[in-house]
């Protein structure tokens, strides 16, 4: 990207048509505001963001479960039940 040109927001405001013509011809610009880079103007579209496939991920995790994992999950379930019972008792005391 050594051929990238720097462009300020003021320059873009004043020379929009010529900047767009340059982009059409294949040039790339680094857009800056107050000396900081805020974006890029280029002809090529950005890469699409990959979205995680959570269903497949959790299915994979379930297949990886070992006896230890199952025991830990059972302990969590028991603790949740104990906590719910405590909360019910406290609610009855009020």
SETOR-981154 format. One record per residue: residue number from 1; residue in three letters; z, y, x of N, C-alpha, C, O in turn. Coordinates in steps of 0.1 Angstrom, whole numbers, always signed. Example, Ala and Ser with C-alpha at 12.3 -4.5 7.8 and 13.67 -1.06 7.14 Angstrom:
{marse 1 'ALA' {+78 -57 +132} {+78 -45 +123} {+78 -33 +132} {+85 -33 +142}}
{marse 2 'SER' {+71 -22 +128} {+71 -11 +137} {+79 +0 +129} {+80 +11 +134}}
This chain:
{marse 1 'UNK' {+0 -12 +8} {+0 +0 +0} {+0 +13 +9} {+5 +23 +4}}
{marse 2 'UNK' {-6 +12 +20} {-6 +23 +29} {-16 +34 +24} {-15 +46 +28}}
{marse 3 'UNK' {-25 +30 +15} {-34 +40 +9} {-29 +47 -3} {-36 +55 -10}}
{marse 4 'UNK' {-16 +45 -6} {-10 +51 -18} {-7 +66 -15} {-2 +70 -5}}
{marse 5 'UNK' {-11 +74 -25} {-8 +88 -24} {+4 +92 -31} {+8 +86 -41}}
{marse 6 'UNK' {+11 +103 -26} {+23 +108 -33} {+19 +119 -42} {+11 +127 -39}}
{marse 7 'UNK' {+26 +119 -54} {+22 +129 -64} {+35 +133 -70} {+44 +125 -74}}
{marse 8 'UNK' {+37 +146 -72} {+49 +152 -79} {+46 +153 -93} {+34 +153 -98}}
{marse 9 'UNK' {+56 +154 -101} {+54 +156 -116} {+47 +169 -119} {+40 +170 -128}}
{marse 10 'UNK' {+50 +179 -111} {+43 +192 -112} {+28 +190 -110} {+20 +196 -117}}
{marse 11 'UNK' {+24 +183 -99} {+10 +181 -96} {+4 +173 -107} {-8 +176 -111}}
{marse 12 'UNK' {+11 +163 -112} {+5 +155 -123} {+3 +164 -136} {-7 +163 -142}}
{marse 13 'UNK' {+12 +173 -138} {+11 +182 -150} {-1 +191 -148} {-8 +194 -158}}
{marse 14 'UNK' {-3 +196 -136} {-14 +206 -134} {-28 +199 -132} {-38 +205 -135}}
{marse 15 'UNK' {-28 +187 -126} {-41 +180 -123} {-43 +167 -130} {-48 +157 -124}}
{marse 16 'UNK' {-39 +166 -142} {-39 +153 -149} {-53 +147 -149} {-54 +135 -146}}
{marse 17 'UNK' {-63 +154 -152} {-76 +149 -153} {-81 +144 -140} {-87 +133 -140}}
{marse 18 'UNK' {-79 +151 -129} {-84 +146 -116} {-76 +134 -112} {-81 +125 -105}}
{marse 19 'UNK' {-63 +133 -115} {-55 +122 -111} {-60 +110 -119} {-61 +99 -113}}
{marse 20 'UNK' {-63 +111 -132} {-68 +100 -139} {-81 +95 -135} {-84 +83 -135}}
{marse 21 'UNK' {-90 +105 -130} {-103 +101 -125} {-101 +93 -112} {-108 +83 -110}}
{marse 22 'UNK' {-91 +97 -104} {-89 +90 -91} {-83 +76 -94} {-87 +66 -88}}
{marse 23 'UNK' {-75 +75 -104} {-69 +61 -108} {-80 +53 -113} {-81 +41 -110}}
{marse 24 'UNK' {-90 +58 -121} {-101 +50 -126} {-109 +45 -114} {-115 +34 -115}}
{marse 25 'UNK' {-110 +53 -103} {-118 +48 -92} {-110 +39 -83} {-115 +34 -72}}
{marse 26 'UNK' {-97 +35 -87} {-90 +25 -79} {-79 +30 -71} {-72 +23 -64}}
{marse 27 'UNK' {-76 +43 -71} {-65 +49 -63} {-51 +46 -69} {-51 +45 -82}}
{marse 28 'UNK' {-41 +46 -61} {-27 +44 -66} {-19 +56 -62} {-20 +60 -50}}
{marse 29 'UNK' {-10 +60 -71} {-2 +72 -68} {+13 +68 -69} {+17 +60 -78}}
{marse 30 'UNK' {+21 +73 -61} {+36 +72 -62} {+40 +85 -68} {+38 +96 -62}}
{marse 31 'UNK' {+47 +84 -80} {+51 +96 -87} {+66 +99 -83} {+74 +91 -84}}
{marse 32 'UNK' {+68 +112 -80} {+81 +116 -75} {+86 +128 -84} {+78 +137 -87}}
{marse 33 'UNK' {+99 +128 -86} {+106 +139 -93} {+118 +143 -84} {+126 +135 -81}}
{marse 34 'UNK' {+118 +156 -80} {+129 +161 -72} {+131 +152 -59} {+142 +150 -55}}
{marse 35 'UNK' {+119 +148 -54} {+120 +140 -41} {+122 +125 -43} {+122 +118 -33}}
{marse 36 'UNK' {+126 +121 -55} {+129 +107 -57} {+117 +100 -64} {+111 +106 -73}}
{marse 37 'UNK' {+114 +88 -60} {+104 +80 -67} {+108 +76 -81} {+119 +71 -83}}
{marse 38 'UNK' {+100 +80 -91} {+103 +76 -105} {+93 +66 -110} {+95 +61 -121}}
{marse 39 'UNK' {+82 +64 -103} {+72 +54 -108} {+59 +54 -101} {+58 +61 -91}}
{marse 40 'UNK' {+50 +46 -105} {+37 +44 -99} {+26 +45 -109} {+28 +40 -120}}
{marse 41 'UNK' {+15 +52 -106} {+4 +52 -114} {-7 +45 -108} {-12 +48 -97}}
{marse 42 'UNK' {-12 +34 -114} {-21 +25 -108} {-30 +19 -119} {-27 +20 -131}}
{marse 43 'UNK' {-42 +14 -115} {-51 +9 -125} {-47 -5 -129} {-50 -9 -140}}
{marse 44 'UNK' {-40 -12 -120} {-37 -26 -124} {-24 -26 -132} {-15 -19 -130}}
{marse 45 'UNK' {-24 -35 -143} {-12 -35 -151} {+0 -42 -144} {-3 -50 -135}}
{marse 46 'UNK' {+12 -39 -148} {+23 -46 -141} {+24 -60 -145} {+18 -64 -155}}
{marse 47 'UNK' {+30 -68 -137} {+32 -83 -140} {+41 -84 -152} {+51 -77 -154}}
{marse 48 'UNK' {+37 -93 -161} {+46 -95 -173} {+59 -101 -169} {+60 -109 -160}}
{marse 49 'UNK' {+69 -97 -176} {+83 -102 -172} {+84 -116 -178} {+81 -118 -190}}
{marse 50 'UNK' {+89 -125 -170} {+92 -138 -175} {+105 -138 -183} {+115 -133 -179}}
{marse 51 'UNK' {+104 -144 -194} {+116 -146 -203} {+122 -160 -201} {+114 -170 -200}}
{marse 52 'UNK' {+135 -161 -199} {+141 -174 -197} {+139 -183 -209} {+140 -178 -221}}
{marse 53 'UNK' {+137 -195 -207} {+136 -205 -218} {+150 -212 -219} {+152 -222 -213}}
{marse 54 'UNK' {+159 -205 -227} {+173 -210 -227} {+174 -224 -233} {+183 -232 -229}}
{marse 55 'UNK' {+166 -227 -243} {+167 -240 -249} {+165 -251 -239} {+173 -261 -238}}
{marse 56 'UNK' {+154 -250 -231} {+152 -260 -221} {+162 -260 -210} {+166 -271 -205}}
{marse 57 'UNK' {+168 -248 -207} {+178 -248 -197} {+191 -255 -202} {+196 -263 -194}}
{marse 58 'UNK' {+195 -253 -214} {+207 -259 -219} {+205 -274 -221} {+214 -282 -219}}
{marse 59 'UNK' {+193 -278 -225} {+190 -292 -226} {+191 -299 -213} {+196 -310 -211}}
{marse 60 'UNK' {+186 -292 -202} {+187 -297 -189} {+202 -298 -185} {+206 -308 -179}}
{marse 61 'UNK' {+210 -288 -188} {+224 -289 -185} {+231 -300 -191} {+239 -307 -185}}
{marse 62 'UNK' {+227 -303 -204} {+233 -314 -211} {+230 -327 -205} {+238 -336 -204}}
{marse 63 'UNK' {+218 -328 -200} {+214 -341 -193} {+221 -343 -180} {+223 -354 -175}}
{marse 64 'UNK' {+225 -332 -174} {+232 -332 -161} {+247 -336 -162} {+254 -338 -153}}
{marse 65 'UNK' {+252 -336 -175} {+266 -337 -177} {+271 -351 -171} {+265 -361 -172}}
{marse 66 'UNK' {+283 -350 -164} {+289 -362 -159} {+302 -364 -167} {+305 -356 -176}}
{marse 67 'UNK' {+309 -375 -164} {+321 -378 -171} {+331 -366 -169} {+338 -363 -179}}
{marse 68 'UNK' {+331 -361 -158} {+340 -349 -155} {+337 -338 -164} {+346 -331 -169}}
{marse 69 'UNK' {+324 -335 -165} {+320 -323 -174} {+324 -326 -188} {+329 -317 -195}}
{marse 70 'UNK' {+323 -338 -193} {+326 -341 -207} {+341 -340 -208} {+346 -335 -219}}
{marse 71 'UNK' {+349 -344 -199} {+363 -343 -199} {+368 -328 -200} {+376 -324 -208}}
{marse 72 'UNK' {+361 -320 -192} {+365 -306 -191} {+362 -299 -205} {+369 -291 -210}}
{marse 73 'UNK' {+350 -303 -210} {+346 -297 -223} {+356 -302 -234} {+359 -294 -243}}
{marse 74 'UNK' {+361 -314 -234} {+371 -319 -243} {+384 -311 -242} {+390 -308 -252}}
{marse 75 'UNK' {+388 -309 -229} {+400 -301 -227} {+399 -287 -233} {+408 -282 -239}}
{marse 76 'UNK' {+387 -281 -231} {+385 -267 -237} {+386 -268 -253} {+392 -259 -259}}
{marse 77 'UNK' {+380 -278 -258} {+380 -280 -273} {+395 -281 -278} {+399 -275 -288}}
{marse 78 'UNK' {+403 -290 -271} {+417 -291 -274} {+424 -278 -273} {+433 -275 -282}}
{marse 79 'UNK' {+422 -271 -263} {+429 -258 -261} {+425 -248 -272} {+434 -241 -276}}
{marse 80 'UNK' {+413 -248 -276} {+409 -239 -287} {+416 -243 -300} {+420 -235 -307}}
{marse 81 'UNK' {+417 -256 -302} {+424 -261 -314} {+439 -257 -314} {+444 -252 -324}}
{marse 82 'UNK' {+445 -258 -302} {+459 -254 -300} {+461 -239 -303} {+470 -235 -309}}
{marse 83 'UNK' {+452 -232 -297} {+452 -217 -299} {+451 -213 -313} {+458 -204 -318}}
{marse 84 'UNK' {+441 -220 -320} {+439 -217 -335} {+452 -220 -343} {+455 -213 -352}}
{marse 85 'UNK' {+458 -231 -339} {+471 -235 -346} {+482 -225 -344} {+489 -221 -353}}
{marse 86 'UNK' {+483 -220 -331} {+493 -210 -328} {+490 -197 -336} {+499 -191 -342}}
{marse 87 'UNK' {+477 -193 -337} {+474 -181 -345} {+477 -183 -360} {+481 -173 -366}}
{marse 88 'UNK' {+475 -195 -365} {+478 -197 -379} {+493 -196 -381} {+497 -191 -391}}
{marse 89 'UNK' {+501 -202 -372} {+515 -201 -373} {+520 -187 -373} {+529 -183 -381}}
{marse 90 'UNK' {+515 -179 -364} {+519 -165 -363} {+515 -157 -375} {+523 -149 -380}}
{marse 91 'UNK' {+504 -161 -381} {+499 -154 -394} {+509 -158 -405} {+511 -149 -414}}
{marse 92 'UNK' {+514 -170 -405} {+523 -174 -416} {+537 -168 -414} {+544 -166 -424}}
{marse 93 'UNK' {+540 -164 -402} {+554 -158 -400} {+554 -144 -405} {+565 -138 -407}}
{marse 94 'UNK' {+543 -137 -406} {+543 -123 -410} {+546 -121 -424} {+546 -110 -429}}
